[in-house]
Structure formats: C-alpha cells, structure tokens
Amino acid sequence: MFRCATSSGTITFDTQGSADAVYSFLHVMVINMAELYKIEHAVSEYSSNVNNNFPDFARSIINFVRTERQLTDETSPMELLVDAGCGSGGSTRIFAPFFKRIIGVDPSEEQIAAAKSDTNCDNIEYMLGSGENIPVEKETVDVIISYFAIQYMDLENYVTECRRVLKQDGLALSFGHDYNNIEPLDSGDSKPVQDILKSFFEAAKIFFTNNRPDLGCWLDRYQSIFDNIDGINKKRVDDICHRQEMRLIDFKLRLLSIPEYRSYDEDVHLKTGKHPVDELMLDIKRRWELSQLPDAEIRIIMTYSFFVICLRK
Ligand SMILES: C[S@@+](CC[C@H](N)C(=O)[O-])C[C@H]1O[C@@H](n2cnc3c(N)ncnc32)[C@H](O)[C@@H]1O
C-alpha cells in the first residue's frame, strides 16, 4: 500500500509492493516531482540509497563561507544554519560540527519524520517548512544550504526569504553534484568511462527537455536556475570535487532512488523494453572487462563534481 499526497489530494493505492508500478502510475499522472518525495516508499529508498554523507564537502563549503565572510577564527562554530529541503537529514548532519544550532526544514511530513528518527546530533532540529517559508526570525541565519532542492522552489519567493532571514553577511548556498567519473577499485582494466556516463546523462537530458522541461535542471549544473535569480548578489562555485568509495550496485540504486531518473528509466523501458540504468551498468562493466561479475561485487571510486550557487545580500 502506497500513499502519496498530491496537490489534488492524497492518492492511496495497493500495488502489491511494486515500486515500479507506483512510479509508472505517477509518471502517467505527471505530478509535480517534488511530490514524489512524499511517497513513503520513495522517502525510505532515497534516504537509504542516496548517501549524501560528504564530510569533506561540508568542510570545503565551510572554508568557502569563512573566506567569503572574512572570518579569521577557524575553530569557533557559527550560530545558525538552515538546511532548506533537508529531506531525511542526509545533507544536514554533515554540517553539525560547524554550527551551534541547525534547523532542517522540508515541506514533506514523511521526510521530516524520517529525519527526526535520527537523534544523533543534539544541535539539529527538524521542522516542516520550505525554502520560501523558513520558520525563523529575520536576520538570524549565518548560512542557508539547500542540497538538490532549489529546483523545487519558487525562485522569487526563495530570494525574498533569503533576504529576510540572512544576517547582513550571511550566505545562501544551493548545490548539487555531477557523477564526474568512476573507476574500479580492485580489478579489471580501468579504462576511463566518462564518455559512457556522459552519453547516459545526455540521453536523460534530452528526455527531460522533450517531456518535462522542469526536470533534470541539475544536468546543466543549475546554470538556468542561476540565470533566473534576480534581486540578490550571486556567484557560482564550480571547482569542488570529492571522491567516495561504493559498489557499482550502489550507484545503480542511487540513480533509481532519484524520482526523475526513475521516471526516465521507466519511460524508456515502456517504449523499448530496455532499462537505460541497467544498460549503463552493462556498458561500464564491458569497458572494464568485468561483465562476468555482479554489480554488488564491483567496488568503485566515484568522483563527484559539485556546483554551488552562492547568494548574499
Ligand atoms: C533530492 S531531495 C534532497 C534532500 C536532501 N537535501 C539530501 O540531499 O538528501 C529534495 C528535497 O526537496 C524537498 N522540497 C520540495 N519542495 C521544496 C521547497 N519548496 N522548499 C524546500 N524543499 C523542498 C523535497 O521534499 C525533498 O525532500
């Protein structure tokens, strides 16, 4: 049984446990993708497979913030960070060491409930809210972050809210990342596979452009979002990269846990009988001459290339 709150009410339906059926159904319904994060199944899939646990990235962001704000004390925590679109807290927790207080906000009750179930950080609270409606007093926030969430916000209202809640030298940082490269860790011929990744993401981009221009806006590294932001100082940061060890199957599950890619995968499957995410894994393994191994037995190093939009009053 799956429940999904949409703008037209709550949809409840029995799919006998098939996540694919849910995604196909929603794809046909063409609902707002942000609402997919309200499906209970999607919440747990996203939080267990999309491990945005990048402590090194958090440190890079904090170094950038300190430089921008000309803070010379590198050890004292700052007062208040807001994570707008915190989801189940994956992007929030990595900033815990750097702030006295952190508030994670998300419009999805299901995501907030999942975030609250992790009680490891005393300085983090989770609340219902959104980028356009941050439940804090004016001029109290040092840093707003939003990780893969700005695409769901009304940009004009988000900018107005940033201007309201940020301290005079506060910063709002919206970021995401590309899957820049993967390399096999143990064995095989580690021929580069960037061209294979590029073809996959190009094909997804064409699908999004033709079918749902509102989706996949991270595929241009948030450039169109950046261009559409007005009424506040803005700049881009594009030079932060980090590496993470995982298995090939984790990469596959990660892609399929992102509703937009799931929708793309299902659509192509309906038309061609092939799942592009499976094809991607097969192409990579062929290139490495590891076709005989299951995805779960191939350890990889993923290189992420981050893109950041930085706003300040
Ligand atoms: C891709 S998830 C990212 C979650 C989390 N930041 C992470 O990195 O794991 C996007 C999140 O944006 C939330 N969202 C949707 N509309 C939003 C809005 N207007 N303001 C803030 N967050 C929103 C969704 O509910 C979802 O939790």
PDBQT file of the ligand as one rigid body, heavy atoms in Angstrom, charges set to zero:
ROOT
HETATM    1  C1  LIG A 401      16.521  15.487  -3.738  1.00  0.00    +0.000 C 
HETATM    2  S1  LIG A 401      15.775  15.716  -2.166  1.00  0.00    +0.000 S 
HETATM    3  C2  LIG A 401      17.174  16.293  -1.270  1.00  0.00    +0.000 C 
HETATM    4  C3  LIG A 401      17.092  16.035   0.201  1.00  0.00    +0.000 C 
HETATM    5  C4  LIG A 401      18.365  16.378   0.998  1.00  0.00    +0.000 C 
HETATM    6  N1  LIG A 401      18.754  17.760   0.821  1.00  0.00    +0.000 N 
HETATM    7  C5  LIG A 401      19.521  15.457   0.618  1.00  0.00    +0.000 C 
HETATM    8  O1  LIG A 401      20.465  15.930  -0.030  1.00  0.00    +0.000 OA
HETATM    9  O2  LIG A 401      19.464  14.271   0.961  1.00  0.00    +0.000 OA
HETATM   10  C6  LIG A 401      14.823  17.171  -2.423  1.00  0.00    +0.000 C 
HETATM   11  C7  LIG A 401      14.016  17.627  -1.228  1.00  0.00    +0.000 C 
HETATM   12  O3  LIG A 401      13.437  18.913  -1.512  1.00  0.00    +0.000 OA
HETATM   13  C8  LIG A 401      12.192  18.972  -0.845  1.00  0.00    +0.000 C 
HETATM   14  N2  LIG A 401      11.384  20.084  -1.370  1.00  0.00    +0.000 N 
HETATM   15  C9  LIG A 401      10.395  20.065  -2.289  1.00  0.00    +0.000 A 
HETATM   16  N3  LIG A 401       9.885  21.309  -2.450  1.00  0.00    +0.000 NA
HETATM   17  C10 LIG A 401      10.583  22.129  -1.625  1.00  0.00    +0.000 A 
HETATM   18  C11 LIG A 401      10.521  23.538  -1.311  1.00  0.00    +0.000 A 
HETATM   19  N4  LIG A 401       9.658  24.346  -1.914  1.00  0.00    +0.000 N 
HETATM   20  N5  LIG A 401      11.380  24.026  -0.376  1.00  0.00    +0.000 NA
HETATM   21  C12 LIG A 401      12.275  23.220   0.232  1.00  0.00    +0.000 A 
HETATM   22  N6  LIG A 401      12.373  21.890  -0.023  1.00  0.00    +0.000 NA
HETATM   23  C13 LIG A 401      11.538  21.363  -0.935  1.00  0.00    +0.000 A 
HETATM   24  C14 LIG A 401      11.621  17.581  -1.076  1.00  0.00    +0.000 C 
HETATM   25  O4  LIG A 401      10.573  17.278  -0.165  1.00  0.00    +0.000 OA
HETATM   26  C15 LIG A 401      12.859  16.718  -0.869  1.00  0.00    +0.000 C 
HETATM   27  O5  LIG A 401      12.992  16.317   0.469  1.00  0.00    +0.000 OA
ENDROOT
TORSDOF 0
